[in-house]
Every structure is written in structure tokens, then in C-alpha cells.
Amino acid sequence: MHPIPIQDVTLQSGTTHEFNVDTGSMESIISTAVLRSICPQAEIRPTSVRILGVTDHKLSLIDEVLLIVHSTEHRLVPIRFLIAKNSPSILGLTAIRALNHSVSLHTSSMPNVHTRLQRLIVKCFNNTGGMDVQPVKSEVGGEPIFLKRRLIHYG
């Protein structure tokens, strides 16, 4: 079982590729290497889209491409993919909706999972101490401006 949901996507040509499903992203992304391997004749066009990751890093996008993909009802749906130099294949929320795909989250079927979690929480809560962290003295440069007395002139 994958920690990230995976979806097989079949192109109009019949080629299939696995995409990571990311409902937190509106955009779908494909790497240049994957695009060359699954659809070498694709018409690539410039993109003006900019994407920031969760850590505020900018994903370097090269271009974009429109790929025709089979939906769950066997319709052909045009999906825009942003092309990144190095990126996992991501199927974003816009594409998931257009393809009429669904994401099912299954909860654990372990018996007594609630009781086991409670015991684990109690066990971890009772774990205290045991860490030996050495004190660190920080060097501070500059003047302590907040500790200076201010002279206020009256008159």
C-alpha cells in the first residue's frame, strides 16, 4: 500500500502512467523525462504559471502541455500539465475533477485501534527526562538598545 494515493492515467494513445494524487494542488505536473517517454510528440507551449511549495520554495516550471486523457466514463478529456525539470508526476485537483476520479480514504480495520492508541499516548506521556542537553552561550554583537536609558528633556 502506498502512503500517497496513486492513480493510473491512460492517454489517448493508450499509454498509461502512474501519477501521485494531490488534492492539495490545483495543478497537475509532469517531468520532462516522463513526458518524453509517454508522449514524445506532445505540443509544448510556454507557461506563465508560478507555483510555491509548502516551504515557500519556487518550483521551477519549464513549459506546459495539453494531454488528452481517458476519464472514468471513457470520455477523452484535455488536461493541462505543467512541465518541471525534475518532479514526481502529480495529478492535481482540477484534473481529478475533470476526469471524474474519486479518492477514498479507508480507516484502519485493526481491532481495538482506539484502545491501543490510548495506551500508546499514556506510555509516551509518562516518558520524561533522559535527555542531556548541554547549555550554550550565545555571542551577541551590537549594542543593547532596549536596555539603554533614554533622556527626556523637559522644558
GROMACS elastic network, one bead per residue, 0.5 to 0.9 nm:
[ bonds ]
;  ai    aj funct       b0    kb
    1     4     6  0.87226   500
    1     5     6  0.88259   500
    2     5     6  0.62873   500
    2     6     6  0.73094   500
    3     6     6  0.89905   500
    4    20     6  0.65134   500
    4    21     6  0.70784   500
    4    22     6  0.82828   500
    5    19     6  0.85304   500
    5    20     6  0.59805   500
    5    21     6  0.53962   500
    5    22     6  0.79303   500
    5   103     6  0.79384   500
    6    18     6  0.63708   500
    6    19     6  0.56346   500
    6    21     6  0.56774   500
    6    91     6  0.89608   500
    7    17     6  0.83074   500
    7    18     6  0.56126   500
    7    19     6  0.52801   500
    7    20     6  0.64106   500
    7    21     6  0.64022   500
    7    91     6  0.79452   500
    7   101     6  0.88801   500
    8    16     6  0.63959   500
    8    17     6  0.55881   500
    8    19     6  0.62389   500
    8    20     6  0.89384   500
    9    15     6  0.82922   500
    9    16     6  0.54653   500
    9    17     6  0.54201   500
    9    18     6  0.62098   500
    9    19     6  0.69743   500
    9    69     6  0.69377   500
    9    70     6  0.73082   500
    9    71     6  0.84626   500
    9    91     6  0.89296   500
   10    13     6  0.79112   500
   10    14     6  0.58511   500
   10    15     6  0.56287   500
   10    17     6  0.66050   500
   10    18     6  0.89381   500
   10    68     6  0.87918   500
   10    69     6  0.57947   500
   10    70     6  0.56543   500
   10    71     6  0.83159   500
   11    14     6  0.53107   500
   11    15     6  0.54074   500
   11    16     6  0.62881   500
   11    17     6  0.83059   500
   11    38     6  0.85015   500
   11    39     6  0.85589   500
   11    67     6  0.71360   500
   11    68     6  0.58190   500
   11    70     6  0.60327   500
   11    76     6  0.85599   500
   12    15     6  0.74249   500
   12    67     6  0.80718   500
   12    68     6  0.54914   500
   12    69     6  0.55315   500
   12    70     6  0.63836   500
   12    76     6  0.70275   500
   12    77     6  0.89817   500
   13    16     6  0.88322   500
   13    39     6  0.82799   500
   13    68     6  0.85391   500
   13    69     6  0.87878   500
   14    70     6  0.88049   500
   15    38     6  0.63339   500
   15    39     6  0.81361   500
   16    38     6  0.77613   500
   17    34     6  0.87184   500
   17    38     6  0.75630   500
   17    89     6  0.86913   500
   18    89     6  0.73450   500
   18    90     6  0.88558   500
   19    30     6  0.87094   500
   19    88     6  0.77696   500
   19    90     6  0.52028   500
   19    91     6  0.57207   500
   20    88     6  0.73924   500
   20    89     6  0.59923   500
   20    91     6  0.59404   500
   20    92     6  0.85621   500
   21    24     6  0.89896   500
   21    89     6  0.87429   500
   21    90     6  0.59694   500
   21    92     6  0.63915   500
   21    93     6  0.80576   500
   21    96     6  0.80501   500
   21   103     6  0.84879   500
   22    25     6  0.56242   500
   22    26     6  0.81949   500
   22    27     6  0.88770   500
   22    28     6  0.84969   500
   22    90     6  0.64513   500
   22    91     6  0.60352   500
   22    92     6  0.52028   500
   22    93     6  0.66733   500
   22    96     6  0.89580   500
   23    26     6  0.71513   500
   23    91     6  0.81054   500
   23    92     6  0.58018   500
   23    94     6  0.86011   500
   23    96     6  0.80197   500
   23   103     6  0.88494   500
   24    92     6  0.73546   500
   24    93     6  0.69935   500
   25    28     6  0.75164   500
   25    90     6  0.86360   500
   25    91     6  0.82552   500
   25    92     6  0.50779   500
   25    93     6  0.60042   500
   25    94     6  0.82953   500
   26    91     6  0.86260   500
   26    94     6  0.53317   500
   26    95     6  0.79286   500
   27    51     6  0.88305   500
   27    80     6  0.80474   500
   27    81     6  0.72044   500
   27    82     6  0.72826   500
   27    90     6  0.80305   500
   27    91     6  0.72804   500
   27    93     6  0.68921   500
   27    94     6  0.66133   500
   27    95     6  0.76679   500
   28    79     6  0.82261   500
   28    80     6  0.69447   500
   28    82     6  0.61901   500
   28    83     6  0.88498   500
   28    89     6  0.77417   500
   28    90     6  0.52413   500
   28    93     6  0.78320   500
   28    94     6  0.77871   500
   28    95     6  0.68538   500
   29    61     6  0.89772   500
   29    64     6  0.87146   500
   29    80     6  0.85358   500
   29    81     6  0.50865   500
   29    83     6  0.58650   500
   29    84     6  0.68568   500
   29    87     6  0.73866   500
   29    88     6  0.75598   500
   29    89     6  0.57154   500
   29    91     6  0.67341   500
   29    92     6  0.77033   500
   30    33     6  0.84271   500
   30    34     6  0.66572   500
   30    35     6  0.65686   500
   30    64     6  0.89778   500
   30    81     6  0.61908   500
   30    82     6  0.62146   500
   30    83     6  0.51368   500
   30    84     6  0.62181   500
   30    85     6  0.85614   500
   30    86     6  0.84288   500
   30    87     6  0.66119   500
   30    88     6  0.67421   500
   30    90     6  0.65096   500
   30    91     6  0.86371   500
   31    34     6  0.53542   500
   31    35     6  0.61715   500
   31    36     6  0.86354   500
   31    82     6  0.83163   500
   31    83     6  0.54532   500
   31    85     6  0.54846   500
   31    86     6  0.54929   500
   31    87     6  0.53632   500
   31    88     6  0.68125   500
   31    89     6  0.66549   500
   32    35     6  0.50829   500
   32    36     6  0.61052   500
   32    37     6  0.86374   500
   32    62     6  0.86072   500
   32    83     6  0.61248   500
   32    84     6  0.62881   500
   32    85     6  0.56142   500
   32    86     6  0.73479   500
   32    87     6  0.87090   500
   33    36     6  0.52200   500
   33    37     6  0.63127   500
   33    38     6  0.88270   500
   33    85     6  0.78418   500
   33    86     6  0.81545   500
   34    37     6  0.50771   500
   34    38     6  0.61196   500
   34    39     6  0.81572   500
   34    89     6  0.79726   500
   35    38     6  0.53910   500
   35    39     6  0.54886   500
   35    40     6  0.64556   500
   35    42     6  0.79370   500
   35    83     6  0.81238   500
   36    39     6  0.55862   500
   36    41     6  0.78935   500
   36    42     6  0.82529   500
   37    40     6  0.60937   500
   39    42     6  0.56006   500
   39    67     6  0.84930   500
   40    43     6  0.88277   500
   41    44     6  0.89761   500
   42    65     6  0.69999   500
   42    66     6  0.77919   500
   42    67     6  0.74453   500
   43    64     6  0.88652   500
   43    65     6  0.63269   500
   43    66     6  0.74682   500
   43    67     6  0.88412   500
   44    63     6  0.65935   500
   44    64     6  0.58984   500
   44    66     6  0.77865   500
   44    83     6  0.88354   500
   45    63     6  0.57626   500
   45    64     6  0.55230   500
   45    65     6  0.62358   500
   45    66     6  0.88239   500
   46    62     6  0.74024   500
   46    64     6  0.60448   500
   46    65     6  0.85802   500
   47    50     6  0.85198   500
   47    61     6  0.78932   500
   47    62     6  0.73400   500
   47    64     6  0.55714   500
   47    65     6  0.89165   500
   47    82     6  0.76571   500
   47    83     6  0.88869   500
   48    63     6  0.82574   500
   49    61     6  0.78801   500
   49    63     6  0.88807   500
   49    64     6  0.89343   500
   49    82     6  0.81734   500
   50    58     6  0.74635   500
   50    59     6  0.73886   500
   50    60     6  0.80196   500
   50    61     6  0.73393   500
   51    57     6  0.84856   500
   51    58     6  0.59540   500
   51    59     6  0.56447   500
   51    60     6  0.79941   500
   51    61     6  0.80762   500
   52    55     6  0.77190   500
   52    56     6  0.52721   500
   52    57     6  0.55030   500
   52    59     6  0.60656   500
   53    56     6  0.50635   500
   53    57     6  0.52330   500
   53    58     6  0.62207   500
   53    59     6  0.67233   500
   54    57     6  0.73440   500
   55    58     6  0.88690   500
   58    61     6  0.88576   500
   59    84     6  0.76580   500
   59    87     6  0.89653   500
   60    83     6  0.88928   500
   60    84     6  0.62057   500
   60    85     6  0.72326   500
   60    86     6  0.86772   500
   61    64     6  0.81850   500
   61    82     6  0.67404   500
   61    83     6  0.57438   500
   61    85     6  0.69507   500
   62    82     6  0.76739   500
   62    83     6  0.55348   500
   62    84     6  0.55222   500
   62    85     6  0.67428   500
   63    81     6  0.88061   500
   63    82     6  0.61468   500
   63    83     6  0.51769   500
   63    84     6  0.74327   500
   64    80     6  0.68679   500
   64    81     6  0.56394   500
   64    83     6  0.52034   500
   64    84     6  0.86782   500
   65    79     6  0.82850   500
   65    80     6  0.57446   500
   65    81     6  0.53684   500
   65    82     6  0.64878   500
   65    83     6  0.71576   500
   66    78     6  0.61588   500
   66    79     6  0.55353   500
   66    81     6  0.62419   500
   66    82     6  0.88496   500
   67    77     6  0.81979   500
   67    78     6  0.56012   500
   67    79     6  0.53920   500
   67    80     6  0.64189   500
   67    81     6  0.72931   500
   68    76     6  0.60679   500
   68    77     6  0.54342   500
   68    79     6  0.61972   500
   68    80     6  0.88402   500
   69    75     6  0.81050   500
   69    76     6  0.54950   500
   69    77     6  0.51966   500
   69    78     6  0.61880   500
   69    79     6  0.68051   500
   69    99     6  0.79572   500
   70    73     6  0.78497   500
   70    74     6  0.54348   500
   70    75     6  0.55926   500
   70    77     6  0.62208   500
   70    78     6  0.88989   500
   70    99     6  0.73960   500
   71    74     6  0.50382   500
   71    75     6  0.52225   500
   71    76     6  0.62465   500
   71    77     6  0.65231   500
   71    98     6  0.78319   500
   71   100     6  0.65565   500
   71   101     6  0.76091   500
   72    75     6  0.73735   500
   72    99     6  0.63740   500
   72   100     6  0.62467   500
   72   101     6  0.65497   500
   73    76     6  0.88836   500
   73    99     6  0.82608   500
   73   100     6  0.79217   500
   75    99     6  0.83940   500
   76    99     6  0.87390   500
   77    98     6  0.71635   500
   77    99     6  0.68121   500
   78    95     6  0.89549   500
   78    98     6  0.86383   500
   79    94     6  0.85981   500
   79    95     6  0.61847   500
   79    98     6  0.79212   500
   79    99     6  0.86949   500
   80    95     6  0.79475   500
   81    90     6  0.88278   500
   81    91     6  0.85224   500
   83    86     6  0.87770   500
   83    87     6  0.85465   500
   84    87     6  0.59359   500
   84    88     6  0.89786   500
   87    90     6  0.81941   500
   91    94     6  0.83073   500
   91    95     6  0.63137   500
   91    96     6  0.67230   500
   92    95     6  0.55672   500
   92    96     6  0.62273   500
   92    97     6  0.88180   500
   93    97     6  0.61365   500
   93    98     6  0.85266   500
   94    97     6  0.53529   500
   94    98     6  0.62051   500
   94    99     6  0.86708   500
   95    99     6  0.59811   500
   95   100     6  0.83333   500
   95   101     6  0.85549   500
   96    99     6  0.52968   500
   96   100     6  0.60674   500
   96   101     6  0.52422   500
   96   102     6  0.71948   500
   96   103     6  0.89183   500
   97   101     6  0.62873   500
   97   102     6  0.79568   500
   98   101     6  0.78476   500
  106   109     6  0.84481   500
  108   111     6  0.85543   500
  108   113     6  0.76864   500
  109   112     6  0.89899   500
  109   113     6  0.79751   500
  110   113     6  0.55581   500
  111   114     6  0.83734   500
  112   115     6  0.52948   500
  112   116     6  0.62206   500
  112   117     6  0.86701   500
  113   116     6  0.50577   500
  113   117     6  0.61098   500
  113   118     6  0.86401   500
  114   117     6  0.52072   500
  114   118     6  0.63075   500
  114   119     6  0.88075   500
  115   118     6  0.51107   500
  115   119     6  0.63120   500
  115   120     6  0.86774   500
  116   119     6  0.51881   500
  116   120     6  0.62230   500
  116   121     6  0.87002   500
  117   120     6  0.50410   500
  117   121     6  0.61710   500
  117   122     6  0.86749   500
  118   121     6  0.51443   500
  118   122     6  0.62862   500
  118   123     6  0.86167   500
  119   122     6  0.51563   500
  119   123     6  0.60847   500
  119   124     6  0.86252   500
  120   123     6  0.50221   500
  120   124     6  0.61361   500
  120   125     6  0.84492   500
  121   124     6  0.52018   500
  121   125     6  0.59596   500
  121   126     6  0.86853   500
  122   126     6  0.63313   500
  122   127     6  0.89215   500
  123   126     6  0.54634   500
  123   127     6  0.67895   500
  124   127     6  0.52481   500
  124   128     6  0.84739   500
  125   128     6  0.75635   500
  127   130     6  0.84784   500
  128   131     6  0.85756   500
  129   132     6  0.83043   500
  140   143     6  0.86864   500
  141   144     6  0.88668   500
  142   145     6  0.85661   500
  143   146     6  0.87484   500
  143   147     6  0.89674   500
  143   148     6  0.89314   500
  144   147     6  0.56155   500
  144   148     6  0.68611   500
  145   148     6  0.55045   500
  145   149     6  0.88770   500
  146   149     6  0.83796   500
